[in-house]
Structure formats: C-alpha cells, structure tokens
Amino acid sequence: MKVRYDGGTDAQVRWGSNDDPRKHRTKGEIYTIKAQEIHSSHTKITLVEFPTFKFNAASFTYLNK
C-alpha cells in the first residue's frame, strides 16, 4: 500500500506519541506502508523505507487500498 506524505503538525506528532515525520520525510514523496497499528482514535504506520519509525497516518494520504 502506498502513501504520500502531506506534512505534519505538532498535534499529529504528539497524538499517540508518534515519531516526527517532518524530520525524516519530504512533503509530496511516496512511501510504502510496512505495517499499521489501528487504535480507537488514530492509526500509526511504519514505512518500508524507514522501518524504525512510527508515524500518525493523518500526515499521509493513502494512494491505494
């Protein structure tokens, strides 16, 4: 599954103690999801390209499902 990084906000990073994608991702770049953790109020994603980080899925747009 592919996603596009759309940018992140402080609130998205803080929600659920996510890693900060603004330090590691380039806005508009396409990445591949390795894993998802679905919680009651947010989803964390791990990317194939950066497998040691967990990001709030709200910072990304799903391109295919």
N, C-alpha and C positions, 0 to 999 in steps of 0.2 A: 504494500500500500504506500502510495506516495503522498507527501505533504509539501506545501510551500510555506516557508517562514514569512510571516506578515509583520513581525515586530512584536515587542513585548512591553508590558507596563510593570511598574513596581508591584501593583496589586496582583497581577498574574503570577509573578515570581514568588511573592510571599504566600499566596494561597496554596496550602498544602506543602510548604517548604520545598518548592521546586528549584532546580538549578536555573541560573540566569542565562537565557539564550542570547541576550544582547552581547554577551562577552564572546560568544563562540560561533554565532550564526550570521549569515549575510541575508538581509532582507531581500525577498524575492527568489532566493535559492530553493531548489527542490531537493528533498531528502526522502529516504526510505525508512518507514517505521519497522523497527525490530520487534518491539513489544509495546503493549498498552496495559495500563493499570486503571481500571474503571472504578471510580469511587462514587459516592452518592451525590457529590456536588462538583466534581471535576474529574478529568482524565489526565493521567500522566503518560507521556510517550517517551520511549527510548529509540534513538535513531541508529540505524546500521552504521552510519558514518561517525557517530560519536557515542559508542555503546556504554560509556561510564556515566553519562548524564541522564537525568530525568527532567523533562520539560512539561509545562502546562500545555495541553493540547489547544487551549484558547489562543495561543500565539501562532497557530498554524492553520492553514486551510487544507482540508482533505481533498485530494485531486481525483481519487478513485476509491471505491469501496468494494 
